[in-house]
Amino acid sequence: MFLLGNVDFASLPWDFFWVAVAYFMVTGVLFCFSILRFAQQRKKSGVVFIVGAAISAAYFLNYFYTNHI
C-alpha cells in the first residue's frame, strides 16, 4: 500500500514547472487532435497525431529523467 504525504510545491523549480506545463500542452493537444481525427474517420492523420504525441511524451519524459531526477 502506498501512502502519499504532503507535497511542498515551494521547492519545485520554475524551469521544471514550465517544462511540465509544456509537456501537458504539447502532448495533450496532439492526443486530442488524434482522437478528433479518428472520430472524423481520418485514420492516417489520427495515427500521425498519436505518433507525434508518443514522440513528444518520450522526449519530455527523457528530459525530466535526465535533468531533474
Secondary structure, 3 states (H helix, E strand, C coil): CCCCCCCCHHHCCHHHHHHHHHHHHHHHHHHHHHHHHHHCCCHHHHHHHHHHHHHHHHHHHHHHHHHHC
